[in-house]
């Protein structure tokens, strides 16, 4: 059910205000996430890394700190690219509901989207602990093995060129189509829509996120580079070509790593 008569319509001022609120909110949250990551990276000198190397990667305190890191990193990387979808959703719900209720629906939709990336962060944290246990990544959280790094890049490159990647990317690049085809009313439905869009986004980007195990989970240059690639893929006109070019580049990088074994 909507929360106001169908004849009522939001003022342009309300729509403009919501747009400013969303863009400002995304900017502030993203900025805080990156400031936190920079502070964490600067606070992890070699001595601290030696201490991490001596720790059990399955220790609860280590798992918790790594989970927090992954969650904040995923927010900083993925939230900007979801902004077009959040803006269109907010515009639609504002036209169908009172301004206050629409903002609640928009917040719930965004929470559903981020919830999926929190769950992805849980999986990534457990995978990281397993890789450290197998000594495939170092205490610096980067690959110890050219075979492992090369294999990751090759798999990522191949995935970039698959129909599944293309379908998920099209879903991310067509927020209006998503709204038209998956629209549901209500708070629980808004959460479900956010989760669905988050799953599409994970389907588009999951392999790129796992490349961080090859180049360094806390290597902020590569974290930022992947975030920019994700943003270009999802929000810029030539995003589909960027995905293909990225895939070819990943394949080349993978072959380079594997060729060093010869």
Residue, then its C-alpha position, 0 to 999 in steps of 0.5 A: x500500500x502507498x501512504x498517500x492518495x494517487x492524486x497527490x504528487x510530490x513537489x519538485x522541491x521535495x524531489x530535489x531535496x531527496x536527491x541532495x540528501x542521497x548524493x550527500x549521504x553517499x559522498x559522506x559515507x564513502x569518504x568516511x569509509x576511505x578515510x578509515x581504510x587509509x588510517x588502517x593501512x597507515x597503522x599497519x607497519x611491518x612490525x604490526x604485520x609480523x605480529x599478524x603473521x604470528x596470529x591464528x587466522x581463525x582467531x575470533x579477534x582477527x576474524x572480527x577485525x578483518x570482517x569490519x575491514x571487508x565491510x567498510x571496504x565494500x561500502x567504500x567501493x560499491x556504494x558510489x556505483x549504486x547511487x543511480x539505482x538509489x536515486x531512481x528508487x527514491x524518485x519513484x517511492x517519493x511519487x507514490x508515498x508521503x515524503x517521510x515514508x518514501x525516505x524510510x523506503x529508500x533507506x530500507x532499499x539501500x540497507x537491503x543492497x548493503x546487506x548483501x555486501x555484508x554477507x559477501x564480506x563474511x564469505x571473503x573474511x572466511x576465505x581470507x582466513x583459509x588462504x592464510x592458513x594454506x599460506x597462499x596469501x601473506x601477512x601483508x594480505x597479498x598473494x604468496x604464489x604466482x600460480x595462485x595470483x595468475x589463476x585468479x586473474x585468468x578466472x576473473x578475465x574469463x568471467x568478465x567476458x561471460x554471458x552471466x557477467x554481461x547479464x548482471x552488468x546490464x541489470x546494474x546499468x539499467x536501474x529503470x528497467x529494474x524498477x519497472x520489472x521488480x517493483x513491489x510496495x511496502x517495507x519488506x518488499x523494499x528490503x527484498x528489492x534492495x537485496x535483489x539488486x545487491x545480488x545482481x551487483x555481486x554477480x557483476x563484481x564478485x570476481x573483481x573483489x577476489x582479485x584483491x587476494x592477488x594484489x593485496x587486500x590492503x593495497x589501496x592503489x588496487x582497491x581504488x583502481x577496482x572501485x573506479x573500474x566498477x564505477x565506470x562499468x556500471x555508471x558510464x556510457x562505455x561501461x560494457x566496453x570497459x568490462x570487456x577491456x578489463x577482462x582482456x587486461x586481467x587475462x594478460x596479467x594472469x598469463x604474465x604471472x603464470x609465465x614467470x614460472x617457466 
